[in-house]
Amino acid sequence: MELRACLERLCGVPGAAGLVQAGQAAAEMLRDFMEDVSTDALGNVVGIRRCGQADAPLLLLEAHIDEIGFIVTHTDEAGFVYAAPCGGVDRRAVSGARVTLWGKKAVGGLFVSTPPHLAGQDADTLPEIACLGIDTGLDARHARRLLPPGTPVTFAAEFVDLAGGRVCSKALDDRAGVAAILYALDLLGECPLPCDLAVAFCVQEELGTRGAASAAYGLTPDAALAVDVSFACTPDSDAHKCGVMGRGPMIGWSPCLDAGISRRLTSLAEKRGIPSQPEVMGGDTGTDADAIASARTGVPSGLVSIPLKYMHTPAEVVLIRDVEDAGRLLAAYVLDSEKGGDGK
């Protein structure tokens, strides 16, 4: 499997709340590796591969398929369209960003700053997203007809190659995690599995890990690994709080994660020569791992994160080698999971 092509395909489809295209693309790709693939009422894509053993434990690999975006609230008399954020959009990257509005037809647009005297803000103040109009070129009448309130909006960003094997795109949070799981499945091939394996590509993580809570409740796994992205070092970051691109996936350590799983991931990375780095969190992880761990009576859960720069902007960056190493670690963990991966 060619990872760059996989990432470009996944990032090229919209997946903000209310849109189904990303889930449909992920389901199609998952069917290359699993026969039992379905989409639940919420929009989660779920695949199952049985190992053929009676009463085998079930290990879940999960990544979220949704992305940050916006939802149209209204259009003013000048034809500017206004939208509320869906998820934690980084306001610093919104003004001037190109977007696609998925109304009665797809319409391109551009976020523009409202003049400070109209917004009631100083010129030096970072404007609230609610004060940024989207210029589509349409007049008010046509904009209101084509782009009614409730219309989803996504960033419109090209998939760009950078130096050193890096790529830049919207939605790498968390299409990089989806790609890592697909790469792991490709590595596993037809190998006999020591446990039943479930894969879930979940919706609404950016709105509060809702999809993962639903999927984990329905699947009732014996153990789970969530795969997401986390902050990589940038010029404005605290280096000790961030991962380093090129040093492999980040293995989560947190009170809400299973320490046995974290130890097993670390040990496997060392044994297999897979680069990895720890990520320590004093409470919740802020990922789907939190929702999975507390599903039903509890699920022993681990977290594998891919270092990513410029999170929640239209110009996120990952190193393809880190995505590959995350997939290698996941595949190694599956094959080592004689007890379903509970780390005990």
Secondary structure as a PSIPRED ss2 file (coil, helix, strand):
# PSIPRED VFORMAT (PSIPRED V4.0)

   1 M C   1.000  0.000  0.000
   2 E C   1.000  0.000  0.000
   3 L H   0.000  1.000  0.000
   4 R H   0.000  1.000  0.000
   5 A H   0.000  1.000  0.000
   6 C H   0.000  1.000  0.000
   7 L H   0.000  1.000  0.000
   8 E H   0.000  1.000  0.000
   9 R H   0.000  1.000  0.000
  10 L H   0.000  1.000  0.000
  11 C H   0.000  1.000  0.000
  12 G C   1.000  0.000  0.000
  13 V C   1.000  0.000  0.000
  14 P C   1.000  0.000  0.000
  15 G C   1.000  0.000  0.000
  16 A C   1.000  0.000  0.000
  17 A C   1.000  0.000  0.000
  18 G C   1.000  0.000  0.000
  19 L C   1.000  0.000  0.000
  20 V C   1.000  0.000  0.000
  21 Q H   0.000  1.000  0.000
  22 A H   0.000  1.000  0.000
  23 G H   0.000  1.000  0.000
  24 Q H   0.000  1.000  0.000
  25 A H   0.000  1.000  0.000
  26 A H   0.000  1.000  0.000
  27 A H   0.000  1.000  0.000
  28 E H   0.000  1.000  0.000
  29 M H   0.000  1.000  0.000
  30 L H   0.000  1.000  0.000
  31 R C   1.000  0.000  0.000
  32 D C   1.000  0.000  0.000
  33 F C   1.000  0.000  0.000
  34 M C   1.000  0.000  0.000
  35 E C   1.000  0.000  0.000
  36 D E   0.000  0.000  1.000
  37 V E   0.000  0.000  1.000
  38 S E   0.000  0.000  1.000
  39 T E   0.000  0.000  1.000
  40 D C   1.000  0.000  0.000
  41 A C   1.000  0.000  0.000
  42 L C   1.000  0.000  0.000
  43 G C   1.000  0.000  0.000
  44 N C   1.000  0.000  0.000
  45 V E   0.000  0.000  1.000
  46 V E   0.000  0.000  1.000
  47 G E   0.000  0.000  1.000
  48 I E   0.000  0.000  1.000
  49 R E   0.000  0.000  1.000
  50 R C   1.000  0.000  0.000
  51 C C   1.000  0.000  0.000
  52 G C   1.000  0.000  0.000
  53 Q C   1.000  0.000  0.000
  54 A C   1.000  0.000  0.000
  55 D C   1.000  0.000  0.000
  56 A C   1.000  0.000  0.000
  57 P C   1.000  0.000  0.000
  58 L E   0.000  0.000  1.000
  59 L E   0.000  0.000  1.000
  60 L E   0.000  0.000  1.000
  61 L E   0.000  0.000  1.000
  62 E E   0.000  0.000  1.000
  63 A E   0.000  0.000  1.000
  64 H E   0.000  0.000  1.000
  65 I C   1.000  0.000  0.000
  66 D C   1.000  0.000  0.000
  67 E C   1.000  0.000  0.000
  68 I C   1.000  0.000  0.000
  69 G E   0.000  0.000  1.000
  70 F E   0.000  0.000  1.000
  71 I E   0.000  0.000  1.000
  72 V E   0.000  0.000  1.000
  73 T E   0.000  0.000  1.000
  74 H E   0.000  0.000  1.000
  75 T E   0.000  0.000  1.000
  76 D C   1.000  0.000  0.000
  77 E C   1.000  0.000  0.000
  78 A C   1.000  0.000  0.000
  79 G C   1.000  0.000  0.000
  80 F C   1.000  0.000  0.000
  81 V E   0.000  0.000  1.000
  82 Y E   0.000  0.000  1.000
  83 A E   0.000  0.000  1.000
  84 A E   0.000  0.000  1.000
  85 P E   0.000  0.000  1.000
  86 C E   0.000  0.000  1.000
  87 G C   1.000  0.000  0.000
  88 G C   1.000  0.000  0.000
  89 V C   1.000  0.000  0.000
  90 D C   1.000  0.000  0.000
  91 R H   0.000  1.000  0.000
  92 R H   0.000  1.000  0.000
  93 A H   0.000  1.000  0.000
  94 V C   1.000  0.000  0.000
  95 S C   1.000  0.000  0.000
  96 G C   1.000  0.000  0.000
  97 A C   1.000  0.000  0.000
  98 R E   0.000  0.000  1.000
  99 V E   0.000  0.000  1.000
 100 T E   0.000  0.000  1.000
 101 L E   0.000  0.000  1.000
 102 W E   0.000  0.000  1.000
 103 G C   1.000  0.000  0.000
 104 K C   1.000  0.000  0.000
 105 K C   1.000  0.000  0.000
 106 A E   0.000  0.000  1.000
 107 V E   0.000  0.000  1.000
 108 G E   0.000  0.000  1.000
 109 G E   0.000  0.000  1.000
 110 L E   0.000  0.000  1.000
 111 F E   0.000  0.000  1.000
 112 V E   0.000  0.000  1.000
 113 S E   0.000  0.000  1.000
 114 T C   1.000  0.000  0.000
 115 P C   1.000  0.000  0.000
 116 P H   0.000  1.000  0.000
 117 H H   0.000  1.000  0.000
 118 L H   0.000  1.000  0.000
 119 A H   0.000  1.000  0.000
 120 G C   1.000  0.000  0.000
 121 Q C   1.000  0.000  0.000
 122 D C   1.000  0.000  0.000
 123 A C   1.000  0.000  0.000
 124 D C   1.000  0.000  0.000
 125 T C   1.000  0.000  0.000
 126 L C   1.000  0.000  0.000
 127 P C   1.000  0.000  0.000
 128 E C   1.000  0.000  0.000
 129 I H   0.000  1.000  0.000
 130 A H   0.000  1.000  0.000
 131 C H   0.000  1.000  0.000
 132 L E   0.000  0.000  1.000
 133 G E   0.000  0.000  1.000
 134 I E   0.000  0.000  1.000
 135 D E   0.000  0.000  1.000
 136 T C   1.000  0.000  0.000
 137 G C   1.000  0.000  0.000
 138 L C   1.000  0.000  0.000
 139 D C   1.000  0.000  0.000
 140 A H   0.000  1.000  0.000
 141 R H   0.000  1.000  0.000
 142 H H   0.000  1.000  0.000
 143 A H   0.000  1.000  0.000
 144 R H   0.000  1.000  0.000
 145 R H   0.000  1.000  0.000
 146 L H   0.000  1.000  0.000
 147 L C   1.000  0.000  0.000
 148 P C   1.000  0.000  0.000
 149 P C   1.000  0.000  0.000
 150 G C   1.000  0.000  0.000
 151 T C   1.000  0.000  0.000
 152 P E   0.000  0.000  1.000
 153 V E   0.000  0.000  1.000
 154 T E   0.000  0.000  1.000
 155 F E   0.000  0.000  1.000
 156 A C   1.000  0.000  0.000
 157 A C   1.000  0.000  0.000
 158 E C   1.000  0.000  0.000
 159 F C   1.000  0.000  0.000
 160 V E   0.000  0.000  1.000
 161 D E   0.000  0.000  1.000
 162 L C   1.000  0.000  0.000
 163 A H   0.000  1.000  0.000
 164 G H   0.000  1.000  0.000
 165 G H   0.000  1.000  0.000
 166 R E   0.000  0.000  1.000
 167 V E   0.000  0.000  1.000
 168 C E   0.000  0.000  1.000
 169 S E   0.000  0.000  1.000
 170 K C   1.000  0.000  0.000
 171 A C   1.000  0.000  0.000
 172 L H   0.000  1.000  0.000
 173 D H   0.000  1.000  0.000
 174 D H   0.000  1.000  0.000
 175 R H   0.000  1.000  0.000
 176 A H   0.000  1.000  0.000
 177 G H   0.000  1.000  0.000
 178 V H   0.000  1.000  0.000
 179 A H   0.000  1.000  0.000
 180 A H   0.000  1.000  0.000
 181 I H   0.000  1.000  0.000
 182 L H   0.000  1.000  0.000
 183 Y H   0.000  1.000  0.000
 184 A H   0.000  1.000  0.000
 185 L H   0.000  1.000  0.000
 186 D H   0.000  1.000  0.000
 187 L H   0.000  1.000  0.000
 188 L H   0.000  1.000  0.000
 189 G C   1.000  0.000  0.000
 190 E C   1.000  0.000  0.000
 191 C C   1.000  0.000  0.000
 192 P C   1.000  0.000  0.000
 193 L C   1.000  0.000  0.000
 194 P C   1.000  0.000  0.000
 195 C C   1.000  0.000  0.000
 196 D E   0.000  0.000  1.000
 197 L E   0.000  0.000  1.000
 198 A E   0.000  0.000  1.000
 199 V E   0.000  0.000  1.000
 200 A E   0.000  0.000  1.000
 201 F E   0.000  0.000  1.000
 202 C E   0.000  0.000  1.000
 203 V C   1.000  0.000  0.000
 204 Q C   1.000  0.000  0.000
 205 E H   0.000  1.000  0.000
 206 E H   0.000  1.000  0.000
 207 L H   0.000  1.000  0.000
 208 G C   1.000  0.000  0.000
 209 T C   1.000  0.000  0.000
 210 R H   0.000  1.000  0.000
 211 G H   0.000  1.000  0.000
 212 A H   0.000  1.000  0.000
 213 A H   0.000  1.000  0.000
 214 S H   0.000  1.000  0.000
 215 A H   0.000  1.000  0.000
 216 A H   0.000  1.000  0.000
 217 Y H   0.000  1.000  0.000
 218 G H   0.000  1.000  0.000
 219 L H   0.000  1.000  0.000
 220 T C   1.000  0.000  0.000
 221 P C   1.000  0.000  0.000
 222 D C   1.000  0.000  0.000
 223 A E   0.000  0.000  1.000
 224 A E   0.000  0.000  1.000
 225 L E   0.000  0.000  1.000
 226 A E   0.000  0.000  1.000
 227 V E   0.000  0.000  1.000
 228 D E   0.000  0.000  1.000
 229 V E   0.000  0.000  1.000
 230 S E   0.000  0.000  1.000
 231 F E   0.000  0.000  1.000
 232 A E   0.000  0.000  1.000
 233 C C   1.000  0.000  0.000
 234 T C   1.000  0.000  0.000
 235 P C   1.000  0.000  0.000
 236 D C   1.000  0.000  0.000
 237 S C   1.000  0.000  0.000
 238 D C   1.000  0.000  0.000
 239 A H   0.000  1.000  0.000
 240 H H   0.000  1.000  0.000
 241 K H   0.000  1.000  0.000
 242 C C   1.000  0.000  0.000
 243 G E   0.000  0.000  1.000
 244 V C   1.000  0.000  0.000
 245 M C   1.000  0.000  0.000
 246 G C   1.000  0.000  0.000
 247 R C   1.000  0.000  0.000
 248 G C   1.000  0.000  0.000
 249 P C   1.000  0.000  0.000
 250 M E   0.000  0.000  1.000
 251 I E   0.000  0.000  1.000
 252 G E   0.000  0.000  1.000
 253 W E   0.000  0.000  1.000
 254 S C   1.000  0.000  0.000
 255 P C   1.000  0.000  0.000
 256 C C   1.000  0.000  0.000
 257 L C   1.000  0.000  0.000
 258 D C   1.000  0.000  0.000
 259 A H   0.000  1.000  0.000
 260 G H   0.000  1.000  0.000
 261 I H   0.000  1.000  0.000
 262 S H   0.000  1.000  0.000
 263 R H   0.000  1.000  0.000
 264 R H   0.000  1.000  0.000
 265 L H   0.000  1.000  0.000
 266 T H   0.000  1.000  0.000
 267 S H   0.000  1.000  0.000
 268 L H   0.000  1.000  0.000
 269 A H   0.000  1.000  0.000
 270 E H   0.000  1.000  0.000
 271 K H   0.000  1.000  0.000
 272 R H   0.000  1.000  0.000
 273 G C   1.000  0.000  0.000
 274 I C   1.000  0.000  0.000
 275 P C   1.000  0.000  0.000
 276 S C   1.000  0.000  0.000
 277 Q E   0.000  0.000  1.000
 278 P E   0.000  0.000  1.000
 279 E E   0.000  0.000  1.000
 280 V E   0.000  0.000  1.000
 281 M C   1.000  0.000  0.000
 282 G C   1.000  0.000  0.000
 283 G C   1.000  0.000  0.000
 284 D C   1.000  0.000  0.000
 285 T C   1.000  0.000  0.000
 286 G C   1.000  0.000  0.000
 287 T C   1.000  0.000  0.000
 288 D H   0.000  1.000  0.000
 289 A H   0.000  1.000  0.000
 290 D H   0.000  1.000  0.000
 291 A H   0.000  1.000  0.000
 292 I H   0.000  1.000  0.000
 293 A H   0.000  1.000  0.000
 294 S C   1.000  0.000  0.000
 295 A C   1.000  0.000  0.000
 296 R C   1.000  0.000  0.000
 297 T C   1.000  0.000  0.000
 298 G C   1.000  0.000  0.000
 299 V C   1.000  0.000  0.000
 300 P C   1.000  0.000  0.000
 301 S E   0.000  0.000  1.000
 302 G E   0.000  0.000  1.000
 303 L E   0.000  0.000  1.000
 304 V E   0.000  0.000  1.000
 305 S E   0.000  0.000  1.000
 306 I E   0.000  0.000  1.000
 307 P E   0.000  0.000  1.000
 308 L E   0.000  0.000  1.000
 309 K E   0.000  0.000  1.000
 310 Y C   1.000  0.000  0.000
 311 M C   1.000  0.000  0.000
 312 H C   1.000  0.000  0.000
 313 T C   1.000  0.000  0.000
 314 P C   1.000  0.000  0.000
 315 A C   1.000  0.000  0.000
 316 E E   0.000  0.000  1.000
 317 V E   0.000  0.000  1.000
 318 V E   0.000  0.000  1.000
 319 L E   0.000  0.000  1.000
 320 I H   0.000  1.000  0.000
 321 R H   0.000  1.000  0.000
 322 D H   0.000  1.000  0.000
 323 V H   0.000  1.000  0.000
 324 E H   0.000  1.000  0.000
 325 D H   0.000  1.000  0.000
 326 A H   0.000  1.000  0.000
 327 G H   0.000  1.000  0.000
 328 R H   0.000  1.000  0.000
 329 L H   0.000  1.000  0.000
 330 L H   0.000  1.000  0.000
 331 A H   0.000  1.000  0.000
 332 A H   0.000  1.000  0.000
 333 Y H   0.000  1.000  0.000
 334 V H   0.000  1.000  0.000
 335 L H   0.000  1.000  0.000
 336 D H   0.000  1.000  0.000
 337 S C   1.000  0.000  0.000
 338 E C   1.000  0.000  0.000
 339 K C   1.000  0.000  0.000
 340 G C   1.000  0.000  0.000
 341 G C   1.000  0.000  0.000
 342 D C   1.000  0.000  0.000
 343 G C   1.000  0.000  0.000
 344 K C   1.000  0.000  0.000
